[in-house]
Amino acid sequence: MILKYLFYAFLFYSLYRLVFHFIIPVYQASRKVKNQFGEMQNRMQDFMNQQQKAQQTKQPTPQEKKNNNPDDYIDFEEVK
């Protein structure tokens, strides 16, 4: 009879330890990592949007327009 209660007490204690010292911490850690990855994706998306806006709003200077002419050929000499 007493062995039966000891067995149930041990079983209850084991389940308690499993749930509160393993399952819940693993769940919380995985949720935290998932949230951090989501935040990182949002920051990267914001950064990409800022870069695209900066490229769209950037106007080439007259010097850049002059250098972008494909007909210009720059001759160079090899240095020995």
C-alpha positions in Angstrom: 0.0 0.0 0.0 2.7 2.5 1.0 4.7 1.4 -2.0 1.8 2.4 -4.2 1.8 5.9 -2.7 5.5 6.2 -3.0 5.3 5.2 -6.6 2.6 7.8 -7.4 4.6 10.5 -5.5 7.7 9.6 -7.5 5.7 9.6 -10.7 4.1 13.0 -9.9 7.5 14.5 -8.9 9.1 13.2 -12.1 6.3 14.7 -14.3 6.6 18.0 -12.4 10.3 18.1 -13.0 9.9 17.2 -16.7 7.3 19.9 -17.3 8.7 22.8 -15.3 12.4 22.1 -15.8 12.5 20.9 -19.4 9.3 21.4 -21.5 8.5 25.0 -20.4 12.1 26.4 -20.7 12.5 24.8 -24.2 9.2 26.3 -25.3 10.1 29.7 -24.0 13.6 29.6 -25.6 12.2 28.6 -28.9 9.6 31.3 -28.8 12.3 33.9 -27.9 14.5 32.8 -30.8 11.6 32.9 -33.2 10.7 36.5 -32.1 14.4 37.5 -32.5 14.5 36.1 -36.0 11.3 38.0 -36.9 12.7 41.3 -35.5 15.9 40.7 -37.5 13.9 40.1 -40.7 11.9 43.3 -40.1 15.1 45.3 -39.5 16.7 43.9 -42.7 13.5 44.7 -44.7 13.6 48.3 -43.4 17.2 48.6 -44.3 16.6 47.3 -47.8 13.7 49.7 -48.2 15.9 52.6 -47.1 18.6 51.6 -49.5 16.2 51.4 -52.4 14.7 54.8 -51.5 18.2 56.3 -51.3 19.1 54.9 -54.7 15.9 56.1 -56.3 16.3 59.6 -54.9 20.0 59.9 -55.7 20.5 62.1 -58.8 23.7 61.7 -60.8 26.0 64.7 -60.7 27.2 66.2 -64.0 30.6 64.5 -63.5 29.0 61.1 -63.1 26.9 61.7 -66.2 30.1 62.6 -68.1 31.9 59.5 -66.9 29.0 57.2 -67.8 29.4 57.8 -71.5 30.1 54.3 -73.1 31.9 55.9 -76.1 34.7 57.2 -74.0 37.8 55.0 -74.0 40.5 55.5 -71.4 43.8 54.4 -72.7 46.3 53.1 -70.2 49.9 52.0 -70.2 51.1 49.0 -68.4 53.5 49.8 -65.6 56.6 47.5 -65.3 
